[in-house]
């Protein structure tokens, strides 16, 4: 397997496409190869009775190491990378492949990237890196050039089909079509449905403008990164629809670019975002 499989894989694409799921399938395929209930290559499915699957679920597999953005952090810091390097330098009790899965690599800071580059340049024997990126523009070329990159993408129909399979229902029985973008990923859709259930919101009753008002007025985005991203995505959808109908496209486009730049700065400099959303609401949403 180690002769056929690249030691450094980068899965790149929009968040919610299933890149992490794909990574876990690859890892289980390799680790379960000599175990009972091994990976089903014909059906491309993981057997939940498999030992490696159960250990991975608990993040306790001795041949697996996960790095991700911690809940209270904005970046993956160098200490996390150093702990991983220490893990790879330790000897193992078996000769099985070891996998390092790093999710959300766009959140690596400068020091953590530099530390990662050193170990990725010449990885220890039988160690495989799978990196997951949700925003290709933020990847340093020095990191990307060391990996075999697979760009993940789904068509609109594929995203809808995957969402229906996950939800086990027809999506359009649950949501107003006005809330659907052709750029939605299955992960975004499923999270939206789960959010609506948690807040007891019937998405069939909401147009895009009504739903934006709901999110802003109730402050659901405060201290909830998912809802904030959801709100920004819906605002972008609003701009897209308005742009198609607008007679003053340049002014609308300028407002859009200004708004997105301000949104990025609120995250970067930890600025107030409430006033920004209220400005959007007063000037465009209900203007």
Backbone bond lengths (Angstrom), bond angles and torsions (degrees), N, CA, C in turn:
res aa  C-N    CA-C-N  psi(-1)  N-CA   C-N-CA  omega(-1)  CA-C   N-CA-C  phi
1 X - - - 1.462 - - 1.523 111.21 -
2 X 1.360 116.96 -40.65 1.452 118.83 -176.24 1.528 111.97 -67.36
3 X 1.349 116.99 -21.99 1.452 119.72 178.64 1.525 111.48 -78.53
4 X 1.293 117.12 -24.27 1.457 121.73 -175.89 1.529 111.96 -98.35
5 X 1.296 115.88 -30.38 1.460 119.33 -173.63 1.525 110.61 -94.39
6 X 1.337 118.13 131.48 1.470 120.16 176.98 1.521 110.55 -64.73
7 X 1.306 116.34 147.60 1.469 120.01 -177.49 1.522 113.06 -81.86
8 X 1.333 116.61 -14.44 1.478 120.01 -178.49 1.525 108.75 -136.80
9 X 1.327 115.82 109.22 1.461 122.02 -179.02 1.519 109.29 -115.65
10 X 1.323 115.81 135.33 1.460 121.58 175.05 1.521 109.29 -117.64
11 X 1.340 116.39 118.83 1.455 122.03 176.11 1.524 107.45 -100.95
12 X 1.322 116.20 116.00 1.465 121.14 -172.28 1.520 111.04 -121.33
13 X 1.328 116.44 138.12 1.456 120.67 178.65 1.516 110.70 163.20
14 X 1.305 115.27 175.70 1.460 120.41 -177.52 1.526 111.01 -64.49
15 X 1.311 116.24 148.90 1.465 121.55 -179.83 1.526 110.28 -63.19
16 X 1.320 115.97 136.29 1.456 120.25 177.02 1.516 114.31 97.92
17 X 1.335 118.01 6.15 1.464 121.24 -179.09 1.530 112.79 -84.89
18 X 1.325 116.92 -12.57 1.458 119.98 -179.48 1.523 113.37 101.29
19 X 1.326 117.78 23.02 1.465 120.80 -179.00 1.535 111.32 -65.51
20 X 1.332 116.66 -41.58 1.464 119.87 178.15 1.527 110.71 -65.08
21 X 1.324 116.08 -41.11 1.462 120.38 177.37 1.521 110.57 -59.87
22 X 1.319 116.48 -43.90 1.461 121.22 177.75 1.521 111.09 -60.91
23 X 1.329 116.94 -41.89 1.464 121.18 179.29 1.522 111.21 -61.22
24 X 1.328 116.35 -43.87 1.466 119.69 -179.92 1.528 111.64 -67.31
25 X 1.314 117.41 -31.09 1.460 119.76 175.25 1.525 110.42 -65.88
26 X 1.318 116.58 -44.40 1.474 120.76 177.93 1.523 110.67 -59.51
27 X 1.331 115.04 -46.76 1.465 120.36 -177.79 1.525 111.18 -64.28
28 X 1.334 117.28 -44.07 1.459 120.07 179.57 1.526 111.88 -66.57
29 X 1.327 116.37 -36.21 1.468 120.44 177.67 1.523 110.77 -56.47
30 X 1.321 116.55 -42.15 1.462 120.82 -178.34 1.521 111.57 -77.53
31 X 1.336 117.03 -49.48 1.459 120.49 -173.21 1.527 113.42 -71.10
32 X 1.314 117.41 -26.69 1.471 120.10 -177.34 1.524 113.22 -91.41
33 X 1.324 117.29 1.44 1.467 121.65 -170.94 1.520 113.64 -57.16
34 X 1.342 117.82 -34.35 1.471 121.06 -178.08 1.528 111.82 -106.32
35 X 1.320 117.72 11.86 1.463 121.60 -176.56 1.524 111.47 -105.40
36 X 1.320 114.94 166.47 1.463 119.76 171.99 1.525 109.13 -68.59
37 X 1.331 115.40 151.46 1.474 121.77 178.87 1.536 111.09 55.99
38 X 1.322 115.74 44.98 1.465 119.52 -176.43 1.529 111.34 -69.25
39 X 1.310 115.13 173.22 1.465 122.33 -177.04 1.527 110.65 -57.15
40 X 1.331 116.14 133.94 1.459 121.64 179.67 1.525 109.41 -88.62
41 X 1.327 115.53 101.73 1.466 120.25 -176.59 1.519 112.53 -71.31
42 X 1.325 117.17 -24.99 1.469 119.64 179.98 1.523 111.65 -73.97
43 X 1.325 116.24 -42.46 1.466 120.62 -179.19 1.528 112.64 -95.47
44 X 1.351 115.96 -5.44 1.467 121.52 -178.56 1.528 111.06 55.42
45 X 1.328 115.29 48.45 1.465 120.44 -177.97 1.526 110.95 -130.75
46 X 1.331 115.10 152.17 1.460 122.93 175.51 1.518 108.45 -95.40
47 X 1.329 116.15 131.59 1.463 120.89 176.52 1.524 108.91 -83.27
48 X 1.314 116.87 121.21 1.464 121.08 -175.95 1.521 113.03 -68.89
49 X 1.345 117.01 -11.79 1.459 120.62 176.52 1.523 111.57 -86.08
50 X 1.312 116.89 -5.97 1.455 121.49 -178.13 1.528 111.37 -68.89
51 X 1.335 116.19 139.34 1.468 121.26 -177.09 1.519 111.72 -62.36
52 X 1.319 117.15 -46.80 1.464 120.05 -178.26 1.524 111.32 -62.79
53 X 1.330 116.43 -37.29 1.465 119.77 178.14 1.519 110.72 -60.24
54 X 1.329 116.06 -45.22 1.459 120.15 -178.49 1.528 111.23 -64.53
55 X 1.333 116.25 -39.92 1.464 119.88 179.21 1.529 110.92 -67.93
56 X 1.338 116.50 -39.21 1.460 120.21 178.51 1.523 111.07 -65.74
57 X 1.330 116.57 -36.38 1.462 120.53 178.33 1.522 110.92 -59.87
58 X 1.344 115.80 -35.46 1.467 121.02 -179.21 1.524 112.48 -93.34
59 X 1.336 115.51 3.48 1.472 121.35 -176.62 1.522 111.14 53.41
60 X 1.334 115.60 42.50 1.469 120.32 -178.09 1.528 112.34 -125.20
61 X 1.321 118.01 13.71 1.463 120.10 179.40 1.530 108.71 -74.11
62 X 1.347 117.75 128.32 1.472 120.26 -177.50 1.526 113.73 -65.72
63 X 1.338 117.22 -16.18 1.459 120.81 -178.72 1.529 112.69 -107.39
64 X 1.329 115.45 22.31 1.458 120.16 -178.15 1.518 109.80 -139.16
65 X 1.351 115.28 136.03 1.464 120.32 179.19 1.520 108.32 -136.15
66 X 1.340 116.39 126.12 1.459 122.06 -177.16 1.520 110.64 -110.75
67 X 1.339 115.20 133.18 1.465 121.66 171.39 1.523 107.60 -122.91
68 X 1.323 115.93 129.50 1.461 120.65 178.01 1.519 108.32 -148.43
69 X 1.306 115.34 171.45 1.461 121.13 178.57 1.525 109.32 -70.41
70 X 1.325 117.45 123.90 1.455 121.33 179.06 1.523 109.90 -72.64
71 X 1.327 116.18 153.28 1.462 121.16 -172.37 1.518 114.02 -57.36
72 X 1.329 116.75 -36.84 1.467 119.37 -174.92 1.527 112.62 -99.20
73 X 1.324 116.95 14.18 1.461 121.08 -176.81 1.524 111.59 -117.99
74 X 1.345 115.40 153.53 1.460 121.20 175.18 1.523 111.63 -97.73
75 X 1.350 115.55 -17.88 1.454 120.24 -178.49 1.512 111.18 -135.66
76 X 1.326 115.57 156.55 1.458 121.59 168.82 1.527 105.50 -83.07
77 X 1.323 116.76 112.32 1.465 118.18 -171.59 1.522 112.12 -89.83
78 X 1.320 115.32 171.24 1.461 121.76 -172.68 1.527 111.80 -66.22
79 X 1.332 117.98 -27.14 1.468 120.73 179.51 1.531 111.06 -62.18
80 X 1.342 116.66 -38.03 1.468 120.14 177.94 1.523 110.93 -64.29
81 X 1.326 116.79 -39.35 1.465 120.76 179.24 1.523 110.29 -68.45
82 X 1.320 117.27 -40.92 1.465 120.69 -179.95 1.519 111.77 -64.49
83 X 1.332 117.00 -37.93 1.469 120.04 176.57 1.520 110.80 -64.16
84 X 1.328 117.04 -38.49 1.463 121.19 176.99 1.525 110.97 -65.05
85 X 1.332 116.92 -42.55 1.468 120.60 179.13 1.521 110.47 -61.30
86 X 1.317 116.33 -40.02 1.465 121.10 176.75 1.522 110.70 -61.14
87 X 1.331 116.28 -39.91 1.469 121.57 177.46 1.529 111.09 -62.24
88 X 1.331 117.44 -45.48 1.467 120.33 -177.40 1.523 112.20 -67.75
89 X 1.334 117.20 -24.25 1.462 120.66 -179.12 1.522 113.15 -82.51
90 X 1.319 116.28 -12.26 1.466 120.12 178.99 1.520 110.27 -80.21
91 X 1.321 116.21 146.66 1.461 120.58 176.90 1.524 109.17 -75.75
92 X 1.327 116.35 156.77 1.465 121.00 -179.27 1.524 110.32 -111.77
93 X 1.340 114.08 164.18 1.455 120.00 178.46 1.526 112.05 -85.72
94 X 1.327 116.48 -5.30 1.464 119.90 179.81 1.525 108.65 -139.56
95 X 1.293 115.48 173.85 1.463 121.08 -179.31 1.522 112.18 -101.56
96 X 1.321 116.30 16.86 1.452 120.41 -178.64 1.518 111.04 -72.99
97 X 1.335 114.29 158.06 1.462 119.93 175.69 1.524 109.78 -63.81
98 X 1.335 115.29 147.65 1.458 120.76 174.85 1.530 108.40 -114.48
99 X 1.327 115.63 136.61 1.465 121.19 -176.32 1.521 110.91 -114.68
100 X 1.325 114.57 132.88 1.464 121.79 172.43 1.526 106.66 -110.75
101 X 1.322 116.70 113.43 1.465 121.71 178.51 1.517 108.96 -105.32
102 X 1.339 116.27 118.86 1.460 120.78 178.51 1.523 107.94 -116.04
103 X 1.322 115.80 111.44 1.462 121.20 -178.51 1.528 109.53 -95.31
104 X 1.338 115.21 153.65 1.467 121.43 177.52 1.527 112.11 56.44
105 X 1.329 117.68 49.83 1.465 120.10 -174.87 1.528 112.21 -66.77
106 X 1.343 116.99 -13.50 1.463 118.69 175.94 1.525 111.62 -65.75
107 X 1.347 116.36 -12.28 1.456 120.82 178.89 1.527 113.52 -95.80
108 X 1.332 117.08 7.14 1.455 119.95 173.18 1.528 109.18 -68.41
109 X 1.338 117.44 135.19 1.461 118.62 174.41 1.529 109.42 -89.55
110 X 1.316 116.55 178.34 1.466 120.89 -173.40 1.522 112.26 -59.14
111 X 1.336 116.91 -44.65 1.461 120.65 -178.37 1.519 112.21 -67.25
112 X 1.346 116.49 -39.49 1.462 119.77 -179.53 1.524 111.10 -69.81
113 X 1.342 117.38 -34.84 1.466 120.40 176.30 1.525 110.41 -64.22
114 X 1.317 116.31 -44.80 1.467 119.92 -179.45 1.524 111.73 -62.23
115 X 1.326 116.23 -40.13 1.462 119.69 178.11 1.524 111.20 -67.61
116 X 1.344 115.67 -38.15 1.469 119.84 179.62 1.523 111.19 -67.51
117 X 1.337 117.22 -38.17 1.461 120.68 -179.06 1.522 111.62 -59.39
118 X 1.305 116.51 -36.40 1.466 120.21 -178.07 1.525 111.70 -64.87
119 X 1.314 117.25 -43.06 1.466 120.20 -178.30 1.521 111.75 -78.19
120 X 1.343 116.84 -32.24 1.459 120.14 179.81 1.534 111.36 -72.81
121 X 1.316 116.07 -31.23 1.464 120.21 -179.58 1.526 111.41 -56.49
122 X 1.323 116.01 -44.82 1.467 121.10 179.21 1.530 108.67 -138.22
123 X 1.329 116.55 79.02 1.472 119.26 -177.69 1.525 111.85 -66.95
124 X 1.316 115.81 152.15 1.457 120.40 176.50 1.515 110.35 -62.93
125 X 1.298 115.86 158.22 1.463 120.64 -176.63 1.529 110.95 -60.11
126 X 1.316 114.82 137.10 1.467 122.51 176.33 1.529 113.37 67.38
127 X 1.324 116.77 23.30 1.469 121.87 175.63 1.524 108.49 -111.22
128 X 1.339 115.74 129.30 1.461 121.49 -177.02 1.525 109.58 -121.85
129 X 1.324 115.21 133.07 1.469 121.59 179.50 1.528 109.60 -105.43
130 X 1.329 115.99 130.97 1.465 121.57 170.30 1.522 107.10 -121.30
131 X 1.326 115.98 117.21 1.462 122.21 -178.50 1.526 109.07 -107.93
132 X 1.315 115.86 138.96 1.466 120.84 -179.05 1.517 109.04 -119.55
133 X 1.323 114.85 125.61 1.465 121.42 -177.00 1.518 110.66 -122.36
134 X 1.336 116.09 132.38 1.460 121.37 179.89 1.523 113.34 -106.75
135 X 1.301 116.67 1.09 1.462 120.03 -179.88 1.522 108.40 -154.60
136 X 1.316 116.40 91.94 1.459 121.50 -172.14 1.521 113.03 -57.89
137 X 1.325 118.28 -29.92 1.461 121.50 -176.33 1.524 112.17 -63.26
138 X 1.337 116.86 -22.72 1.447 120.38 -176.78 1.528 113.80 -94.50
139 X 1.325 118.06 2.85 1.462 120.43 179.44 1.526 109.92 -81.52
140 X 1.310 115.82 132.66 1.452 118.95 174.62 1.526 109.58 -71.36
141 X 1.321 118.09 134.40 1.472 121.13 179.98 1.520 112.86 -56.39
142 X 1.329 117.01 -32.99 1.463 120.07 -179.77 1.528 111.99 -64.96
143 X 1.319 116.43 -31.78 1.464 120.57 177.28 1.525 110.83 -79.26
144 X 1.321 116.09 -45.44 1.462 121.12 -178.60 1.517 112.05 -61.65
145 X 1.333 117.02 -38.14 1.468 120.96 -176.14 1.523 112.91 -67.12
146 X 1.316 117.32 -17.43 1.462 121.01 -178.81 1.524 112.70 -91.80
147 X 1.321 116.59 -0.36 1.460 120.75 -175.20 1.527 111.46 -120.65
148 X 1.334 114.91 154.72 1.456 120.98 169.09 1.531 106.33 -87.21
149 X 1.325 116.57 115.52 1.465 121.69 -172.17 1.525 111.98 -95.41
150 X 1.320 115.06 133.40 1.463 122.07 172.57 1.526 107.13 -119.15
151 X 1.330 116.65 116.19 1.459 121.28 178.73 1.525 109.20 -87.91
152 X 1.312 116.28 120.18 1.456 122.74 -176.53 1.519 109.78 -97.77
153 X 1.324 116.03 133.19 1.462 120.48 -179.66 1.526 109.18 -153.19
154 X 1.320 115.80 150.55 1.460 121.97 175.86 1.522 109.17 -131.39
155 X 1.323 116.14 145.39 1.460 119.63 172.16 1.528 108.63 -74.19
156 X 1.325 115.90 167.81 1.461 120.27 178.57 1.530 110.74 -58.26
157 X 1.333 116.92 -45.78 1.471 120.42 -179.23 1.523 111.41 -64.12
158 X 1.320 117.68 -38.03 1.460 120.45 178.09 1.524 110.94 -64.90
159 X 1.321 116.60 -41.56 1.468 120.49 178.04 1.524 111.14 -62.19
160 X 1.321 116.11 -41.38 1.465 119.96 178.55 1.526 111.07 -65.06
161 X 1.328 116.82 -42.38 1.467 120.99 -179.61 1.523 111.47 -64.77
162 X 1.327 116.25 -42.99 1.467 119.95 178.85 1.531 109.94 -64.62
163 X 1.321 116.69 -42.46 1.471 120.80 178.92 1.522 111.16 -60.77
164 X 1.317 116.64 -42.67 1.463 120.86 179.27 1.524 111.40 -62.28
165 X 1.328 116.58 -38.35 1.469 120.48 179.98 1.524 110.67 -68.36
166 X 1.337 116.38 -39.95 1.465 119.70 179.83 1.528 110.50 -68.43
167 X 1.333 115.99 -44.27 1.462 120.96 -177.45 1.523 112.82 -77.88
168 X 1.351 115.01 -20.01 1.469 122.22 -176.52 1.528 111.07 60.28
169 X 1.318 114.09 30.59 1.465 121.67 177.07 1.517 108.19 -149.98
170 X 1.332 115.02 164.80 1.458 119.12 172.92 1.522 108.07 -78.85
171 X 1.331 116.39 121.60 1.459 121.36 -175.88 1.518 112.54 -53.71
172 X 1.325 116.68 -38.14 1.461 120.02 -174.64 1.525 112.88 -77.75
173 X 1.330 116.40 0.67 1.461 120.67 167.87 1.526 110.60 -87.73
174 X 1.341 115.76 -7.86 1.461 120.60 -174.97 1.519 113.81 -115.22
175 X 1.339 117.56 -14.77 1.453 119.62 -169.63 1.527 111.40 -146.03
176 X 1.313 116.00 146.43 1.459 121.91 174.41 1.530 109.04 -69.02
177 X 1.305 117.27 133.15 1.463 121.62 -177.65 1.533 111.48 -59.96
178 X 1.323 117.28 -24.41 1.461 121.53 -179.45 1.530 111.78 -64.23
179 X 1.335 117.25 -18.96 1.461 121.95 -178.83 1.525 112.88 -91.22
180 X 1.323 117.16 -1.81 1.457 121.15 -175.64 1.526 110.50 -97.34
181 X 1.328 114.40 131.54 1.457 121.29 175.18 1.527 108.76 -108.74
182 X 1.320 117.20 149.30 1.457 120.75 177.03 1.522 111.65 -71.38
183 X 1.330 117.04 -3.06 1.460 120.81 178.80 1.530 111.60 -106.57
184 X 1.330 118.01 4.21 1.459 121.06 178.63 1.519 111.29 -63.57
185 X 1.319 116.27 140.54 1.462 121.35 172.39 1.527 108.64 -100.52
186 X 1.334 117.67 159.34 1.475 119.57 177.85 1.521 112.50 -56.52
187 X 1.331 117.24 -39.08 1.462 120.22 179.97 1.512 112.16 -62.67
188 X 1.332 116.62 -41.87 1.461 120.54 178.54 1.522 111.01 -63.90
189 X 1.320 115.78 -41.62 1.469 120.34 -178.38 1.525 111.39 -65.82
190 X 1.325 115.84 -46.75 1.473 119.82 -178.95 1.529 110.39 -64.02
191 X 1.329 117.11 -41.30 1.471 120.11 177.74 1.521 111.65 -63.47
192 X 1.334 116.74 -37.37 1.462 120.70 177.48 1.526 110.64 -63.85
193 X 1.323 116.63 -44.72 1.468 120.70 178.55 1.525 110.67 -62.22
194 X 1.336 116.67 -43.57 1.469 120.24 179.11 1.531 111.31 -64.23
195 X 1.333 116.10 -39.13 1.467 120.51 177.41 1.528 110.37 -62.28
196 X 1.329 117.02 -43.10 1.470 120.56 -178.81 1.530 111.21 -65.00
197 X 1.326 116.26 -36.49 1.468 119.69 177.96 1.522 110.50 -67.37
198 X 1.339 115.85 -42.20 1.467 120.42 -179.00 1.529 111.27 -63.38
199 X 1.337 116.86 -36.67 1.470 121.44 -178.45 1.531 112.50 -95.92
200 X 1.331 115.37 4.72 1.470 120.37 179.56 1.527 111.65 57.28
201 X 1.329 115.83 47.94 1.461 122.97 -179.81 1.517 108.98 -108.76
202 X 1.298 117.38 126.26 1.459 121.66 176.62 1.530 108.38 -90.72
203 X 1.313 116.59 103.51 1.461 121.51 -174.00 1.524 112.99 -68.31
204 X 1.296 117.32 -12.94 1.471 120.21 177.43 1.531 110.98 -70.80
205 X 1.341 116.10 -21.52 1.461 120.47 -175.10 1.530 113.27 -92.14
206 X 1.340 116.84 -0.78 1.461 119.59 -172.35 1.521 113.01 -115.82
207 X 1.324 114.70 129.61 1.466 120.50 167.35 1.532 107.00 -82.73
208 X 1.317 116.51 173.35 1.457 120.40 -179.94 1.528 111.38 -59.78
209 X 1.336 117.25 -46.75 1.461 120.84 -178.35 1.525 111.15 -64.54
210 X 1.308 117.43 -42.54 1.461 120.85 178.91 1.519 112.15 -62.65
211 X 1.336 115.13 -39.43 1.465 119.37 -177.90 1.530 110.87 -72.00
212 X 1.330 117.10 -37.25 1.460 120.30 175.57 1.527 110.66 -61.89
213 X 1.327 116.43 -43.24 1.466 120.05 176.57 1.523 111.10 -59.72
214 X 1.313 116.36 -41.55 1.465 120.88 179.92 1.524 110.99 -61.13
215 X 1.325 116.74 -48.50 1.465 120.91 -177.71 1.531 111.54 -63.37
216 X 1.327 116.39 -40.63 1.466 120.31 -177.44 1.527 110.63 -74.68
217 X 1.320 117.26 -46.22 1.473 120.91 -176.08 1.524 112.38 -64.79
218 X 1.337 115.78 -35.35 1.465 119.20 -177.35 1.524 113.23 -91.36
219 X 1.326 116.39 -4.23 1.471 119.56 177.26 1.510 114.24 61.47
220 X 1.351 116.83 31.19 1.462 119.75 -178.46 1.527 112.39 -63.12
221 X 1.325 116.71 -20.83 1.462 121.27 -176.25 1.528 112.72 -79.40
222 X 1.340 117.68 -14.96 1.454 120.66 -176.31 1.533 110.99 -69.49
223 X 1.322 115.25 126.14 1.463 122.88 179.16 1.523 112.32 59.09
224 X 1.322 116.25 25.23 1.465 120.68 176.37 1.527 107.32 -137.66
225 X 1.312 115.85 100.27 1.469 120.73 -173.41 1.520 111.59 -62.78
226 X 1.339 116.96 -38.76 1.465 119.69 179.96 1.528 110.70 -61.00
227 X 1.339 117.13 -47.00 1.464 120.55 -177.26 1.533 110.19 -67.11
228 X 1.326 116.17 -36.26 1.467 118.74 177.07 1.530 110.13 -62.21
229 X 1.340 117.11 -46.46 1.472 120.53 177.77 1.522 110.87 -62.38
230 X 1.331 115.17 -38.13 1.458 120.56 177.78 1.529 110.35 -61.77
231 X 1.326 116.17 -45.35 1.461 121.47 179.37 1.529 111.20 -61.95
232 X 1.326 117.24 -44.74 1.465 121.01 179.30 1.524 110.54 -62.63
233 X 1.345 117.05 -41.07 1.467 120.31 178.33 1.535 111.37 -62.07
234 X 1.331 116.14 -40.19 1.464 119.48 179.15 1.530 111.04 -70.11
235 X 1.324 117.06 -33.47 1.462 120.30 176.17 1.532 109.80 -65.94
236 X 1.313 117.22 -40.72 1.466 120.63 177.11 1.525 110.66 -63.34
237 X 1.334 116.44 -38.95 1.463 120.19 176.72 1.525 110.05 -63.87
238 X 1.328 116.68 -39.94 1.458 121.00 176.95 1.529 110.79 -60.05
239 X 1.336 116.94 -47.33 1.462 121.07 178.58 1.521 111.22 -59.50
240 X 1.317 116.67 -41.23 1.468 120.95 -179.19 1.521 110.93 -62.43
241 X 1.326 116.53 -44.65 1.461 120.27 -179.59 1.521 111.41 -68.67
242 X 1.321 116.39 -40.61 1.458 120.12 179.72 1.533 111.46 -67.50
243 X 1.313 115.85 -35.46 1.466 120.46 -179.30 1.523 111.19 -62.52
244 X 1.329 115.19 -38.79 1.464 119.69 -179.54 1.533 111.44 -65.22
245 X 1.328 116.20 -28.27 1.466 120.59 -176.78 1.528 113.85 -100.42
246 X 1.318 116.42 -14.34 1.457 120.33 -170.91 1.524 112.93 -74.90
247 X 1.334 114.27 144.33 1.464 121.17 173.18 1.534 110.61 -94.40
248 X 1.321 115.67 -12.83 1.472 120.34 178.29 1.529 108.39 -116.54
249 X 1.326 115.04 64.48 1.463 121.35 -172.90 1.524 112.81 -61.21
250 X 1.329 117.70 -38.68 1.462 120.31 -176.59 1.521 112.28 -64.43
251 X 1.320 116.71 -44.23 1.469 119.74 -179.66 1.526 110.66 -66.01
252 X 1.320 116.33 -39.43 1.465 120.29 178.55 1.528 110.53 -65.65
253 X 1.324 115.75 -41.25 1.455 120.74 -179.93 1.527 110.88 -65.36
254 X 1.312 116.38 -39.46 1.464 120.61 178.14 1.527 111.15 -64.22
255 X 1.340 115.49 -42.07 1.465 119.58 178.08 1.524 110.25 -62.87
256 X 1.333 116.02 -40.54 1.466 120.99 179.89 1.527 110.93 -61.28
257 X 1.333 117.32 -50.50 1.461 120.63 -178.50 1.535 110.79 -63.06
258 X 1.308 116.10 -38.36 1.457 120.10 178.19 1.529 110.90 -65.11
259 X 1.326 115.88 -42.33 1.462 121.10 -179.19 1.530 111.00 -63.93
260 X 1.336 117.30 -47.12 1.462 121.32 -179.20 1.525 110.69 -63.16
261 X 1.329 117.13 -39.70 1.463 120.45 177.89 1.532 110.72 -61.97
262 X 1.344 115.96 -41.02 1.468 120.20 179.01 1.528 111.15 -66.85
263 X 1.324 116.73 -39.04 1.470 121.05 177.92 1.524 110.18 -60.43
264 X 1.333 116.27 -45.92 1.465 120.30 179.25 1.520 111.17 -62.25
265 X 1.325 116.75 -35.53 1.460 120.18 -179.96 1.522 112.52 -72.19
266 X 1.337 117.00 -30.20 1.473 118.67 177.95 1.519 110.39 -63.30
267 X 1.334 117.50 -36.92 1.466 120.98 177.88 1.525 110.96 -74.16
268 X 1.326 114.89 -42.71 1.467 119.88 -175.69 1.516 112.45 -67.40
269 X 1.340 116.86 -40.74 1.458 120.68 -175.30 1.528 113.34 -111.60
270 X 1.331 116.29 9.67 1.467 121.89 177.85 1.526 111.90 56.36
271 X 1.340 115.64 48.85 1.465 122.07 -177.77 1.528 111.01 -92.52
272 X 1.333 115.09 170.06 1.462 121.17 179.59 1.519 110.35 -70.29
273 X 1.308 116.48 126.29 1.464 120.66 -178.23 1.527 112.11 -103.03
274 X 1.331 117.53 -19.83 1.458 120.78 -177.54 1.526 110.96 -60.94
275 X 1.333 117.27 -45.51 1.456 120.55 -179.29 1.524 111.22 -63.04
276 X 1.318 116.44 -31.56 1.457 120.76 179.97 1.523 111.24 -68.08
277 X 1.326 116.47 -44.04 1.466 120.05 178.74 1.528 111.34 -69.33
278 X 1.313 116.63 -35.88 1.465 119.68 177.15 1.531 111.22 -67.19
279 X 1.334 116.64 -34.82 1.453 120.82 176.39 1.544 110.59 -64.27
280 X 1.334 114.89 -43.48 1.466 119.69 176.92 1.523 110.37 -59.86
281 X 1.324 115.72 -43.52 1.465 119.86 -178.09 1.526 111.27 -64.22
282 X 1.318 117.33 -44.55 1.475 119.95 -175.99 1.520 112.70 -72.70
283 X 1.333 117.29 -35.83 1.458 120.19 -174.56 1.534 113.17 -85.74
284 X 1.332 115.82 -33.46 1.470 117.74 -174.22 1.517 113.78 -121.69
285 X 1.321 115.89 -47.23 1.463 119.18 -171.98 1.514 111.74 -64.85
286 X 1.322 116.46 -45.30 1.458 120.93 -178.69 1.517 111.40 -120.53
287 X 1.353 115.04 22.06 1.454 119.22 -177.54 1.524 112.27 -79.83
